Amino acid sequence: MELEFFGAAGEVTGSCHILRVGGKTVLLDCGLIQGSRADEERNAQPFPFDAANIDAVVLSHAHLDHCGRLPLLVKRGFRGPIFAHRASCELAAILLADAARLEARDAEYLSRKLGKRIKPLFTEEEAAATVRRFEPRSYRKPFEVTPGVEVRFRDAGHILGSCAVEVKASDAGVERRIVFSGDLGQFDTPILHDPECIQSAHVVLMESTYGNRRHRDRSETEREIGEIIAQAAAHQGNIMIPAFAIGRSQEILYLLGKHYEEWGLERFQVFLDSPMAIEASRVYWNNPQLFDEEATRLRAEKGGMPLLPNLKLTQTPEESIAINRIRSGAIIIAGSGMCNGGRIVHHFKQNIENPDNQVIVVGYMARGSLGRRLVDGAERVRIHGHDYRVRAQIHTVGGLSAHGDQDDLARWYECLEGRPPVYLVHGEESSQAAFADYLGRRNGATVHQARPGETLDLGALPG
């Protein structure tokens, strides 16, 4: 029995880990590498295994950095099942289809630019073939993945359907329990339940995205958003919010609905300008059984979701282009979340040089992304081959992160009896190092920073 670290070891995106038990091989996630052009070019590189020999995949949740290379896996010979929570199956289907369309568009552009045929990473047909391999499961009900590998999903509180994964691995009379955190949400966040406690494990494979920081208090975060909206109203400007289609977009809509009167949002037109986010929002609205108590109560009071009476869902490119004729009073929630593409960059081209406008950054921005350059204070940015002065006000609102901070991560870990050893993944090196030190000092935990290609002998762990 062994666990090999592959993707998101020493970095944030590209989650993928390899579990071998009794001659069977199971992947925990198979995600895209995101960030700079050089980072993303690594997605086309060979896997360190034969895809045809993978017996099954267990997917923690539907974000592309956890599921985005699944079509490549199928394309290269994988023929097994992909186990995920039911809501994750719905959301991943939306994301993979959209990613395939973007791949086709990028390949066509590069083919024209370079004068030779460039193939997309995967096609819509290959994405659809991947979705047909999904095996939906529910929280807290154990199921067999392969002989010797049993899994139970726990609510990770990150996005709808996100899971921390309990694995019971058995071979030759030896049993080991491995817990893979997936991505853990903050405690006390809107819509979703808190990350669920798990009681025991021999080893914990744990994300560390924000292991080196504490988020702002939730009430302070919401107050800050209200102040930014008031500032935009006073300056008669627009507000642009780059947001991930799954998770962040729905949380922002929820907060705007919750504070509709308090923030004077009747003065604005609110646009959800992302076909994918619109589809994902409908998945959220159609799964109220997964909501927490506050969201359940507000949904009942408002007569359903969405909560915003002035929300406009803009599906077509023509509807999106029309938004740019609005010079004042628009709140535009658009993809992509890291500003590396999608409709948000077109809105930046029209709005980012106006000092009356506001940009609210609400999520993680990978190194090399346009969003990261804005967060780091760039005075000029290059979009579609042209330079633009950054005169709009840039606000980084970290308290809305879908990832827990170091206290949230430690709180989740402290549910586990006996303080099992931890291997940190899904974090930049500085974040991993800080969290390893923090968790060690706070709990006396033995914490390792996982590296690509490193292998853990599970049978050698204390029983």
PARO-327146 format. One record per residue: x, y, z of N, C-alpha, C in turn; residue in three letters. Coordinates in steps of 0.1 Angstrom, whole numbers, plus 5000, padded with zeros to 4 digits. Layout:
<recs>
XYZXYZXYZALA;...
</recs>
This chain:
<recs>
500949885000500050005000500950125000MET;500750214990501550334990500750454983GLU;501150574987500550694982501650774975LEU;501550804963502450894956501951024953GLU;502651134956502251264953502651304939PHE;501651364932501951404918501651554916PHE;500351584914500051724912499651804924GLY;499851934924499552024936500351984948ALA;501651934945502651914956503652024954ALA;503652114963504552234962503952344954GLY;502752334949502052434942500552424945GLU;499752514940498352514943497452434934VAL;497652444921496752384911497252244907THR;496352174899496752044893496651934903GLY;495751934912495651834922495551694916SER;496351604921496351464916497351374925CYS;496851274931497651184940497251044936HIS;498250954938498150814933498150714944ILE;497150644946496950544957497050404951LEU;497950324956498150184951497950094963ARG;496950004961496549904971496349774965VAL;497049674969496749534964496749514949GLY;497649584942497649574928496649664920GLY;495849744928494949834921495449974923LYS;495150064913495650204914494450294913THR;494350384922493250484923493850624923VAL;493250714916493650854916492750934925LEU;493351014934492551114941492751244933LEU;491651284926491651404918492551384905ASP;492251474895493051474883492751614877CYS;493451714883493151854880494051924870GLY;493552034864494352114856495352194863LEU;496552224857497552314862497152454857ILE;496952554865496552684861497552794865GLN;497552904858498453014861499053074849GLY;500353084848500953144836500853044824SER;501253104812501253024800502152904802ARG;503352924808504252814809503752704819ALA;503052744829502452654838501352574831ASP;500552634823499452564817499952474806GLU;501052504800501652414790502052274795GLU;502252274808502552144815501452044815ARG;500152094812499052004812499151894801ASN;499751924790499851834779500951734781ALA;501751744792502851654794502351514798GLN;503051404796502551274800502351264815PRO;501351174818501251144832502351044837PHE;502651044850503750954854503250814856PRO;502150774849501550644850500850614836PHE;500450494834499750454822498250474826ASP;497550564819496150594821495350474820ALA;495650384811494850254809494950164822ALA;495950184830496150094842495450154854ASN;494850274854494250334865492850264866ILE;492550214878491350144880490150234883ASP;490350344890489250434894489750564898ALA;488950664897489250804902488250844913VAL;488750904924487850964934488051114933VAL;486951184930487051324928486551404941LEU;487351494946486951564958485951674955SER;486051744944485051844940485251884926HIS;484451984921484252004907485152124901ALA;485952184909486852294904487852234894HIS;488152304883488952254873490352214878LEU;490952274888492252244893492152104900ASP;490952044901490851914907490251814897HIS;489551864887488851764877489251794863CYS;490051894860490151944846491051854837GLY;491851764842492551674834491951534832ARG;490751524838490051394836489751354821LEU;489351454813489251424799490551374792PRO;491651424796492951374791493151234796LEU;492851204808492951064813492150974805LEU;490951004802490050924793490650914779VAL;491151024774491651034761492850934759LYS;493650924770494850844770494650694775ARG;493350654777493050514779492350474791GLY;492050574800491350534813489950494809PHE;489550374815488150324812487450294825ARG;487850344837487250304849486150414854GLY;485650394865484650484871485250604877PRO;484550714878484950834885483950864895ILE;484250844908483350864919483351004924PHE;482251064926482151204931480751224937ALA;480651324945479351364951478351394940HIS;477051374942476051394931476151534926ARG;476251634935476351774930477551804923ALA;478651734927479951754919479851704905SER;479151594903478951534890478251634881CYS;477151704886476451804878477351924875GLU;478051964885478952084883480152054874LEU;480751944876481851904868481451894853ALA;480351844850479851834836479751964830ALA;479352064837479252204832480652264829ILE;481552244839482852294838483652234827LEU;483652104826484452034816483952064802LEU;482652084800482152124786482652264783ALA;482552354793483052484790484552494788ASP;485352414795486752404793487152354779ALA;486352264775486652204761486352314751ALA;485352394752485052504743486152604743ARG;486652634755487752734755489052674749LEU;489252544751490452474745490352484730GLU;489152464724488952464710489252614705ALA;488752714712488952854708490352884708ARG;491152854719492552884720493352814710ASP;493052684707493752614696493552674683ALA;492352724680492052784667492852914666GLU;492952994677493653124677495153094674TYR;495752994682497152964680497452914667LEU;496552834661496752774648496952894637SER;496052994639496153104629497453184632ARG;497753204644498953284648500253224644LYS;500353094645501553014643501652964629LEU;500552954622500452904608500652754608GLY;500252684618500252534619499152494628LYS;498752364626497552324633497952284648ARG;497252354657497452324671496152254676ILE;496352134683495252064687494852104702LYS;493552104705493152134718493552024728PRO;493652054741494051954751493051844750LEU;491751884749490651784748489451844741PHE;488551764736487451814728486151804737THR;485051864732483751854738483351714739GLU;483651634728483251494728483951414739GLU;485251444740486051384751485651424765GLU;485151544766484651584779483351514782ALA;482451494772481251424774481451274777ALA;482451224770482851084773483251064788ALA;483951164793484451164807483251174816THR;482251254813481151274822480351144823VAL;480351064812479550934812480250834822ARG;481450864827482050774836481850814851ARG;481150924853480850964867479950864873PHE;480250834886479450754895479050834907GLU;477850894907477450984918477250914931PRO;477650974942477550924955477051034965ARG;476650994977476151094987477151104998SER;476951205007477751215019477551105029TYR;478651065035478550975047478150835045ARG;477950795032477650655029478850585023LYS;479450485030480650415024480350345011PRO;481350335002481150264990482550204986PHE;482550094979483750034974484150094961GLU;485450134960486050194948486650084940VAL;487550004946488049884940488149784952THR;488449654949488649564960489849614969PRO;489549624982490649674991490549824994GLY;489749894986489650044988488150084990VAL;487850125002486550175005486650325009GLU;485650405004485650545005484350595011VAL;484450705019483250775024483550925022ARG;482550995017482651135015482051215027PHE;482851315030482351415041482351555035ARG;481351635040481151765035482451855038ASP;483051905028484251995030483952145031ALA;482652175028482252315030482952415021GLY;483452375009484252455000483352504989HIS;482752424981481652454971480652344973ILE;479552364966478452264966478952124962LEU;478752024970479251884967480651864970GLY;481451954976482851934979482951834990SER;484051754989484251644998485651645004CYS;485751615017486951555023486751405021ALA;487751335018487651195014488251105024VAL;487451015031487950915040488250785032GLU;489450735032489750615025490150505035VAL;489550385034489950275041490650175032LYS;491950155033492750075024493149945031ALA;492849825025493149695031493949615022SER;494949545027495749455019496549355028ASP;496349225025497049125032496949135048ALA;495749175052495449185066495849315073GLY;496449405065496749535070495749635065VAL;495349725075494349825071494849965075GLU;494750055066495150195069494050285065ARG;493850395073492850495070493550625065ARG;493250665053493850785048492750895046ILE;493051015051492051125049492651225040VAL;491951255029492351355019491351465021PHE;491851585024491051695028490251755015SER;490851725003490351804992490551954995GLY;489652044991489752184995488752205006ASP;489252265017488352295029487852435029LEU;486652455031486052585032486252655046GLY;485852775047485852845059484652795068GLN;484852805081483752785090482852915090PHE;481552895092480553005092480453085080ASP;480553025068480353095055478953065050THR;478553155041477153145036476853025028PRO;475652985028475052875019475352735024ILE;476652705025477152575028477352545043LEU;477352415046477652375060479152385062HIS;479452395075480852395079481552265075ASP;482952275073483652145070483352045081PRO;483151925077482651815086483851755093GLU;483651725106484751655114484851515110CYS;486151465110486451325108487251285120ILE;486951165125487551135138488851065138GLN;489150985128490450915129491050885116SER;492450875116493150855103494550805108ALA;495250735099496650705101497550805095HIS;496950875084497750985078496751085071VAL;497051205071496151315065496951385054VAL;496251385042496751455031495951585030LEU;496551695032495851815036496251935027MET;495252015023495452135015496052245024GLU;496752345018497452445026497452575019SER;496352605010496352725002496552845010THR;495852865021496052985029496652945043TYR;497552855043498152815055499052915062GLY;499353025055500153125061499453255064ASN;498153255065497353375068496053345075ARG;495553455080494153455086493253545077ARG;492153495074491153585066490553685076HIS;490153795070489353895077488153835083ARG;487653895094486453845100485253865090ASP;484353765090483253765080482453895081ARG;482153935093481354065094482054185088SER;483354185091484254295085484254295070GLU;484354165065484354155050483154205044THR;481954165050480654205044480554365045GLU;481054415056480954565058481854625047ARG;483054575044483954625034483254625020GLU;482554515017481854515004480754625003ILE;480054645014479054745015479654885013GLY;480854905018481555035017481955055002GLU;482454954996482854964982481654994973ILE;480554934976479354954968478855104970ILE;478955154982478655294985479555384978ALA;480855354977481855434970481555434955GLN;481155324949480855314935479655404932ALA;478655394942477455474940477755624940ALA;478655664950478955804951479755854939ALA;480555774934481355814922480655784909HIS;479455724910478655694898479455604888GLN;480155504894480855414886480255274886GLY;481055184879480655044879481554964888ASN;481054844891481854744899482054624891ILE;483254574890483554454883484054354893MET;483554234893483854124902484254004894ILE;485553974892485953854886485653734896PRO;485053634892484553534901484553394894ALA;484953294902484853164897483453124895PHE;483153054885481753024881481052934891ALA;481852854898481252764908481752804922ILE;480852834930481152864944481153014947GLY;482153084941482253234945481153314939ARG;480753284926479653354920478353344928SER;478153224933476853194940476953264954GLN;478153264960478253334973478053484972GLU;478553544961478453684960476953724957ILE;476253644949474853674947474053654960LEU;474453564968473753534980473953664990TYR;475153714991475453824999474753954994LEU;474753974981474054084976472554074979LEU;471953954978470553944981470253954996GLY;471153905004471053915019471054065023LYS;471854145017472054285021471454385011HIS;470454335004469854414993469454554998TYR;468654565008468154695013469254765020GLU;470054705028471054765036472054835027GLU;472454775016473454825007472954914996TRP;471654934996470955024986471154964972GLY;471054834970471254774957470254794947LEU;469054854951468054894941468554994931GLU;469655064935470255164926471055104915ARG;471354974915472254914906471454814897PHE;472054784886471754664878472854564881GLN;472454444884473354334888473354234876VAL;474554204871474654114860475453994864PHE;474953874862475753754862476153724848LEU;477353764844477753754830478653644827ASP;478153524828478853404826477853284824SER;477853234812476953124809477153004819PRO;478452974822478752864830478352894845MET;478553014849478053054863476553044864ALA;475853084853474453074853473952934855ILE;474652844847474252694848474552644862GLU;475752684867476152634881475252694891ALA;474752814890473852874900472552794900SER;472052754888470852674888471052534895ARG;472252484895472552354902472452384917VAL;473052504921472952544935471452564939TYR;470752634932469352664935468452544935TRP;468852444928468052314927468452214937ASN;469452244946469952154956469852214970ASN;468652264974468552334987468752234999PRO;468752104997468952015008470352025013GLN;471252085005472652095009472952235015LEU;471952325017472152455023472252445038PHE;472952545044472952555058471652625063ASP;471552645076470352685082469952825078GLU;470952925077470653055073470153065059GLU;470852995050470352995036469052935034ALA;468752825042467452765041466352855046THR;466652935056465653035061465453145052ARG;466553205046466353315037465653265024LEU;465953145020465253095008463753085010ARG;463353045022461953035025461353175026ALA;462053265032461453405034461353475020GLU;462253455011462253514998461453444988LYS;460953324991460253244982461053174971GLY;462353144975463153074966464453144962GLY;465253084954466553144949466353184934MET;467053284930467953374936467253484945PRO;467953544954467353644963467253784957LEU;467953814946468053944941466953974931LEU;466154074933465054104923465654174910PRO;466754234911467354304899468454234893ASN;468554104894469554024888469253994873LEU;470254014865470053984851471053874847LYS;470553764841471453654837471753684822LEU;473053704819473353744805474053614799THR;473353554790473853424784474653454771GLN;474153544763474753554749475853654749THR;476853644739477853754738477253884735PRO;476153894728475554024725475054094738GLU;474454004747473954064760475154114768GLU;476254044768477454084775478054214769SER;478154224756478654344750477754464754ILE;476454444755475554554758475854614772ALA;476354534781476654584794477654694794ILE;478654684784479654794783479154924778ASN;477954934775477355064772476855134785ARG;476855064796476455124809477655184815ILE;477655314817478755394823478655404838ARG;477555374844477355394858476255294863SER;476455244875475355164882475255024878GLY;476354964873476354824870477254744879ALA;476854634885477654544892477754414883ILE;478954394878479254284868480054174874ILE;479354064876480053934881480353854869ILE;481653834866481953764853483153674855ALA;483353574847484553494847485553544837GLY;486853504838487253394847487653444861SER;487753354871488053394884489453454886GLY;490453404878491853464878492053564868MET;491053604860491153704850492053664838CYS;492253534836493153494825492353484812ASN;491053504812490253494800488853514804GLY;487953484795486553504797486053644796GLY;484853664800484153794798484753904806ARG;485353874818485753984827486854064820ILE;487654004812488754084805488154184795VAL;487054154789486454244780485854364788HIS;485354334800484854444808486054534814HIS;487154464816488354544820488754644809PHE;488754594797489154684786488354804785LYS;487054794789486154914788486154994801GLN;486554934812486355004825487555024833ASN;488654954831489754954841490555084841ILE;490455174830491155304830490355414836GLU;489155384841488255484847488355484862ASN;488855594868489155594883487855584891PRO;486655604885485355604892484955454894ASP;485555364887485155224888485955144898ASN;485355034902485854954913486054814908GLN;487154744912487354604909487454534923VAL;486554434925486654364938487154224935ILE;488354194940489054064939488653984951VAL;487953864948487353794959487953644960VAL;488953614952489453474952490953464950GLY;491453344951492853324949493353354935TYR;494453424934494953454920496353384919MET;496453294910497753214908498853304903ALA;500053274906501253344900501153344885ARG;501453454879501353464865500053504859GLY;498953504867497653544862497453694862SER;496553744853496253884853495753934866LEU;494853844872494353884886495453904896GLY;496553824895497653834905498353964902ARG;498554004890499154134887498354254892ARG;497054244891496254354897496354354912LEU;496254244918496454234933497754284938VAL;498854264930500154304933500454454930ASP;499454524925499554664923500054714909GLY;499954634899500454674886499754804881ALA;500554894876500055024871499555004857GLU;500054914850499554884836499454734834ARG;498454694826498354554823498154534808VAL;498454424803498354394789497154294787ARG;496254334779495054254776494854244761ILE;494854124756494654104741495554194733HIS;496854194737497854264729497954414731GLY;497154474740497154614742497454644757HIS;498154754759498354804773497254894778ASP;496854874791495854954797496355004810TYR;496155134813496455184826495455134836ARG;495955094848495055054859494655174867VAL;493555234864493155354872491855324880ARG;491155214877490055174886490655134900ALA;489855144910490255114923490254954925GLN;491354894929491454754931491254724946ILE;490254634949490054594963490254444964HIS;491054404973491254264975490454224988THR;489454154987488554114998488753965001VAL;489853945009490253805011489253725020GLY;488453795027487553715036486453635029GLY;486353655016485353575009485953445003LEU;487153415006487753295000486953175004SER;486853084994486252954996487152855003ALA;488452895005489452815013489452865027HIS;489552775036489752815050491152865052GLY;491352955062492653005066493352915075ASP;494452955081495252865089494452815102GLN;493652905107492852865119491752765115ASP;491152785103490052695099490752555096ASP;491852555090492552425086492952355099LEU;493452435109493852365121492652315129ALA;491552395129490352355136489852225130ARG;489852205117489352085110490351965114TRP;491651995114492551885118492351845132TYR;492051935141491951895155490751805159GLU;489851785149488851685151489451545151CYS;490551525145491151385144491851345157LEU;491551225161492151175173493551145171GLU;494351165181495751125181496751205173GLY;496251315167497051395159497951325149ARG;497351255139498051175129499051265121PRO;500051205115500951275106500251345094PRO;500751455090500151535079501151555068VAL;500651535056501351575043500651685037TYR;501351805036500751915030500851925015LEU;499751955008499651974994498852094991VAL;498652124978497852234974498152364981HIS;499352404980499852534986501152574981GLY;501352704979502752754975503652724987GLU;504952714984505952664994505952755006GLU;505752885004505752975016504552945025SER;503452915019502252885027502352755034SER;502952655027503152525033504052525045GLN;505152605043506152605054505552675066ALA;504852785064504252855075503252775082ALA;502452695074501352615081501952495088PHE;503052435082503752325089504252375103ALA;504852485103505352545116504152575125ASP;503052635120501952665129501252545134TYR;501052445126500352325131501152245140LEU;502452245138503452175147503452235160GLY;503552375161503552445174502252435181ARG;501152445174499852445180499352305185ARG;499752205178499252065181500351965183ASN;501551995181502651895182502551795170GLY;501951835159501751745148503051725140ALA;503251615135504351585125503851625111THR;504451725106503951785093505051775083VAL;504751725071505651715060505151795048HIS;506051855040505651925028505851825016GLN;504751785010504851685000505451744987ALA;506251654980506851694968506551604957ARG;506451644944506051554933507051434932PRO;506451324930507251204929507551134942GLY;507351204954507551144967506551034969GLU;506950924975506050814978506050784993THR;504850764998504650725012504250585013LEU;505050505021504650365023503650355034ASP;502350335030501350335040501450215050LEU;501950105045502049995054503050015065GLY;503950105063505050135073504550235084ALA;503350295082502850385092502450305105LEU;502550365116502150295128500650255128PRO;500350135131498950085131498150125142GLY;
</recs>
